């Protein structure tokens, strides 16, 4: 009977067993005798845990992805010239009559310490409120002084030939292409990047800027402080200078987008100066009917166009140049360059043609000197005379 009753009783629950053991251990004499304390890593009380020995060090901030809303420190550049999108296709002497967009800086908001006027970023004191006027006359002297320090002594004939041979296409594939926009601001940074690996860089010029190669060479030397040691057609070899230090290259802030072209005065007027409306209309009809002097290839080399037009004016008062397939802005730029270099009078741009008139009192230019098709600049004396001119 006793065994039957014991078997029918329920076994003690787990909770009662754990409670009994906890009470027994809490009143254990061994624990009171040895006074055991758990280590800090196992302690549940944060106050008893020892302080971190590296707590005096500055904690590294959490990673935060960059944002355009963050305040950007303006870039300071001490280059002694005005920043323009194109240095060969825009003239500081020609003032626009309007802007196509507000004066948003193409360098980005707050990224440059110069004010953007809609055409350029002048190298003036940023606190100056009025940015109208011509370039500071002291800037040209600063450019010549800086360029003289970088160039050092002129190259000898053997050194020039060695550098020119080293930049030939069969030996070096590195090249900078100068296209329809001419010498742009960001191209200055490309030239300095090429100068990291070689003393000279090859530049290939094609398109509208090749009409006035003398201006292209002048602007390249003026803005990069380099030296052109050879020119063959539209191919230039630009030398960086004896004292050039790539670690001390100038700070050239990059343009993030192409600014909108401002509005300039009209090139073609309703009537040509000295002629009536009927005579102007008749001249435009005759100009479109005369045989074309030449047909320009798209993205070609036009270095011989100005002498061709001057020779054609000796026997004909009207000259037509075929520009089929060109962008309208391209053959307008070509006509504007011919107007200043020949000089001549623009008649019409209709039907993708450039028609120019020599004028009533035309006189051939006395200085028949043009930029020769090939120049080696092997004589240092002649090179210095050319730079002085």
C-alpha positions in Angstrom: 0.0 0.0 0.0 2.8 2.4 0.8 4.6 1.7 -2.5 1.3 2.3 -4.3 0.8 5.7 -2.7 4.4 6.8 -3.4 4.1 5.8 -7.1 0.8 7.7 -7.4 2.4 11.0 -6.1 3.5 13.6 -8.7 7.2 14.2 -9.0 8.4 17.6 -7.8 8.4 20.3 -10.4 11.5 21.8 -12.0 10.8 25.3 -10.5 10.7 23.9 -7.0 14.0 22.1 -7.5 15.8 25.2 -8.8 14.4 27.3 -6.0 15.7 24.8 -3.4 19.2 24.7 -4.9 19.3 28.5 -5.1 18.4 28.9 -1.4 20.9 26.2 -0.5 23.8 27.8 -2.4 22.9 31.3 -1.2 23.4 30.2 2.4 26.4 28.1 1.6 29.3 28.5 4.1 31.9 28.0 1.3 30.7 31.1 -0.6 30.7 33.2 2.6 34.2 31.9 3.4 35.9 32.6 0.1 33.8 35.6 -0.9 33.8 34.8 -4.6 33.1 37.8 -7.0 32.6 37.4 -10.7 35.0 39.1 -13.1 33.9 42.5 -14.7 33.2 40.9 -18.0 30.6 38.6 -16.4 29.2 41.2 -14.0 25.7 42.4 -14.7 26.2 45.6 -12.8 27.6 48.3 -15.2 28.8 50.4 -12.2 31.1 47.6 -11.0 32.7 47.1 -14.4 36.0 48.8 -14.8 36.3 51.9 -17.1 37.7 51.5 -20.6 41.4 52.4 -20.5 41.1 54.0 -24.0 38.2 56.2 -23.1 40.3 59.3 -23.1 40.9 58.9 -26.9 38.7 60.7 -29.3 36.1 58.4 -30.7 36.1 58.0 -34.5 32.9 59.5 -35.9 30.5 57.3 -37.7 30.7 57.1 -41.5 28.5 59.6 -43.3 28.1 59.5 -47.1 29.0 62.8 -48.8 26.2 65.2 -49.6 25.9 68.1 -52.0 24.3 70.0 -49.1 27.5 70.0 -47.1 29.4 73.3 -47.0 32.3 73.2 -49.5 35.4 75.3 -48.9 36.1 77.5 -52.0 39.2 76.7 -54.1 41.8 79.4 -54.3 43.9 79.6 -57.5 46.6 82.2 -58.0 46.7 81.8 -61.8 47.2 85.3 -63.3 44.4 85.2 -66.0 40.7 85.2 -66.2 39.0 81.8 -66.3 37.0 81.3 -69.5 35.4 78.2 -71.0 37.4 78.7 -74.2 40.5 80.9 -74.5 40.8 80.7 -78.3 37.1 81.0 -79.3 36.2 83.9 -77.0 37.7 87.4 -77.1 37.9 89.5 -73.9 37.5 92.7 -76.1 34.1 91.7 -77.5 31.3 92.4 -75.0 28.0 90.4 -75.1 24.7 92.2 -75.3 22.9 89.7 -73.1 23.0 86.4 -71.3 21.0 83.3 -72.1 20.9 82.1 -68.4 21.5 83.5 -65.0 25.1 83.9 -63.7 25.4 80.3 -62.6 29.1 79.4 -62.0 30.2 76.4 -64.1 32.6 75.5 -61.4 29.7 74.7 -59.0 28.1 76.7 -56.2 30.7 77.9 -53.7 33.6 75.9 -55.2 35.6 78.9 -56.5 36.6 82.1 -54.8 36.1 84.1 -58.0 32.8 85.6 -59.1 31.3 84.4 -62.4 30.2 87.2 -64.7 28.4 85.0 -67.2 31.4 85.1 -69.5 34.4 84.6 -67.3 35.7 84.4 -63.8 38.1 87.4 -63.5 41.3 87.2 -61.5 40.4 90.1 -59.2 39.8 90.6 -55.5 36.7 88.6 -54.7 35.5 91.5 -52.5 35.2 93.8 -55.5 31.5 94.3 -56.3 31.9 95.6 -59.9 33.4 93.1 -62.3 33.0 95.2 -65.5 36.1 96.5 -67.3 39.2 95.2 -69.0 41.8 92.8 -67.6 44.2 94.0 -65.0 47.4 95.2 -66.9 49.6 93.7 -64.2 48.4 90.2 -65.0 50.3 90.0 -68.3 53.6 91.0 -66.5 52.9 88.3 -63.9 52.4 85.7 -66.6 55.7 86.6 -68.4 57.6 86.5 -65.1 56.2 83.1 -64.1 56.7 81.6 -67.5 60.3 82.8 -67.5 61.0 81.1 -64.2 59.6 77.8 -65.4 61.2 77.8 -68.8 64.8 78.6 -67.7 67.5 78.5 -70.3 66.5 77.9 -73.9 66.8 74.4 -75.3 69.7 73.6 -77.6 69.2 72.2 -81.1 70.1 68.7 -80.0 67.6 68.8 -77.1 64.8 70.1 -79.2 65.3 67.3 -81.8 65.4 64.7 -79.1 62.1 65.9 -77.6 60.4 66.2 -81.0 61.5 62.7 -82.0 60.3 61.3 -78.7 56.8 62.8 -79.3 56.3 61.3 -82.8 53.3 59.1 -83.4 55.4 56.0 -84.1 57.1 56.3 -80.7 54.4 57.8 -78.4 50.6 57.3 -78.5 49.9 60.1 -76.0 48.0 63.0 -77.6 45.6 65.8 -76.7 43.0 66.7 -79.3 42.0 70.3 -79.6 38.6 70.5 -81.4 35.8 72.8 -82.3 35.8 74.5 -78.8 39.5 75.4 -79.0 41.6 75.6 -76.0 39.1 75.0 -73.1 39.8 75.5 -69.5 39.7 71.9 -68.5 42.2 71.1 -71.2 44.8 73.0 -69.1 44.5 70.2 -66.5 44.9 67.5 -69.2 48.2 69.1 -70.4 49.6 69.2 -66.8 48.6 65.5 -66.4 50.5 64.6 -69.5 53.5 66.5 -68.2 53.7 64.2 -65.3 55.1 61.4 -67.5 56.9 63.3 -70.2 58.6 66.7 -70.7 56.7 67.4 -73.9 53.2 66.6 -75.1 51.7 66.3 -78.6 48.6 68.4 -79.4 46.5 67.8 -82.5 44.4 70.8 -83.6 41.5 70.4 -86.0 38.3 72.3 -86.8 37.4 76.0 -86.4 40.4 77.0 -84.3 42.9 76.1 -87.0 41.9 79.1 -89.1 44.0 81.2 -86.7 46.8 78.9 -85.6 48.9 81.9 -84.4 46.3 82.6 -81.7 46.2 78.9 -80.7 49.9 78.9 -80.2 49.9 82.1 -78.3 47.1 81.1 -75.9 48.7 77.7 -75.3 52.0 79.3 -74.3 50.3 82.0 -72.3 47.9 79.8 -70.3 50.2 76.8 -69.7 53.5 78.6 -69.3 55.0 76.1 -71.7 56.9 76.4 -75.0 56.0 75.2 -78.5 59.2 73.6 -79.9 57.6 72.3 -83.2 54.6 72.9 -85.4 53.6 70.9 -88.4 50.2 71.9 -89.8 47.8 71.4 -86.8 50.2 69.2 -84.8 52.1 71.0 -82.0 54.8 69.8 -79.6 54.4 71.7 -76.2 57.5 71.6 -73.9 56.9 72.1 -70.1 60.2 73.9 -69.3 63.5 73.1 -67.5 62.4 74.2 -64.1 58.9 72.6 -64.2 58.0 70.9 -60.9 55.0 68.5 -61.2 54.6 68.5 -57.4 54.1 72.3 -57.5 51.8 72.4 -60.5 49.2 75.3 -60.4 45.7 74.8 -59.0 43.3 74.5 -61.9 39.7 74.2 -60.7 37.6 72.1 -63.2 34.4 73.3 -64.8 31.6 70.9 -64.0 29.5 71.8 -67.1 29.7 73.9 -70.2 28.3 77.4 -69.7 25.7 78.7 -72.1 26.9 80.9 -74.9 26.0 84.6 -74.3 24.2 86.7 -76.9 26.5 88.8 -79.1 25.7 91.4 -81.8 24.5 90.1 -85.2 27.2 89.4 -87.7 25.0 89.9 -90.8 23.3 93.2 -90.9 20.2 94.2 -92.9 22.3 96.5 -95.1 26.0 96.6 -95.8 27.7 99.8 -94.9 27.8 102.1 -97.9 25.2 100.2 -99.9 21.4 100.4 -100.2 18.9 97.7 -99.4 18.5 96.8 -103.1 22.3 96.7 -103.7 22.7 94.5 -100.6 20.1 92.0 -101.9 21.7 92.0 -105.4 25.1 91.3 -103.9 23.9 88.4 -101.8 22.4 86.8 -105.0 25.6 87.3 -106.9 27.6 85.9 -104.0 25.7 82.7 -103.9 26.1 82.3 -107.6 29.9 82.7 -107.9 32.0 79.5 -108.0 33.1 78.3 -104.6 36.7 79.0 -103.7 36.9 75.8 -101.7 34.8 73.3 -99.9 35.8 72.8 -96.3 36.0 69.3 -94.9 34.3 68.9 -91.5 36.8 68.8 -88.7 39.6 69.5 -91.0 42.7 71.7 -91.0 42.0 75.3 -92.3 45.4 76.9 -91.7 45.7 78.0 -95.4 42.2 79.5 -95.7 43.2 83.1 -94.9 45.9 83.3 -97.6 43.6 81.7 -100.1 40.9 84.3 -99.5 43.5 87.2 -99.8 44.7 85.8 -103.1 41.2 85.4 -104.4 40.3 89.1 -103.6 43.0 90.2 -106.0 40.8 89.0 -109.0 37.3 88.9 -107.5 35.4 91.1 -105.1 33.1 88.3 -103.9 34.3 85.0 -102.5 32.1 82.0 -101.6 33.2 79.2 -99.3 31.2 76.0 -99.2 30.5 74.7 -95.7 28.0 72.0 -96.4 27.4 69.7 -93.5 28.8 72.1 -90.9 27.0 73.2 -87.7 25.7 76.7 -88.1 27.7 77.9 -85.1 30.9 76.5 -86.7 30.8 78.3 -90.0 29.7 81.5 -88.2 32.9 81.3 -86.2 34.9 80.8 -89.4 33.3 83.8 -91.0 34.0 85.9 -87.9 37.6 84.9 -88.0 37.9 85.7 -91.7 36.4 89.1 -91.1 39.1 90.0 -88.6 42.1 88.3 -90.3 41.6 89.0 -94.0 39.9 91.6 -93.4 36.6 91.5 -95.2 32.9 92.2 -95.0 30.4 89.4 -94.3 27.5 89.2 -96.8 25.5 86.1 -96.0 25.5 82.6 -94.3 22.5 81.3 -96.3 22.5 77.7 -97.6 25.5 76.7 -95.5 27.7 79.1 -97.5 30.1 81.8 -96.4 29.9 84.8 -98.8 32.4 87.7 -98.1 33.0 90.9 -99.9 36.4 92.7 -100.1 34.8 96.2 -99.7 34.9 99.3 -101.9 38.4 100.5 -101.0 40.2 97.2 -100.7 44.0 97.2 -100.4 46.0 94.0 -100.1 47.8 93.8 -96.8 51.3 95.0 -96.8 52.6 92.3 -94.5 52.3 89.2 -96.5 53.8 87.1 -93.6 51.8 84.2 -92.5 52.3 81.4 -90.0 54.3 78.9 -92.1 53.0 75.4 -92.4 56.0 73.9 -90.7 58.1 75.4 -88.0 60.9 73.7 -86.0 62.1 76.6 -83.8 65.6 75.1 -83.9 67.4 78.5 -83.6 67.1 79.9 -80.0 67.7 83.4 -81.2 64.8 83.4 -83.7 62.7 81.8 -81.0 63.3 84.6 -78.6 62.6 87.2 -81.3 59.3 85.5 -82.0 58.3 85.5 -78.4 59.1 89.2 -78.0 56.9 90.0 -81.0 
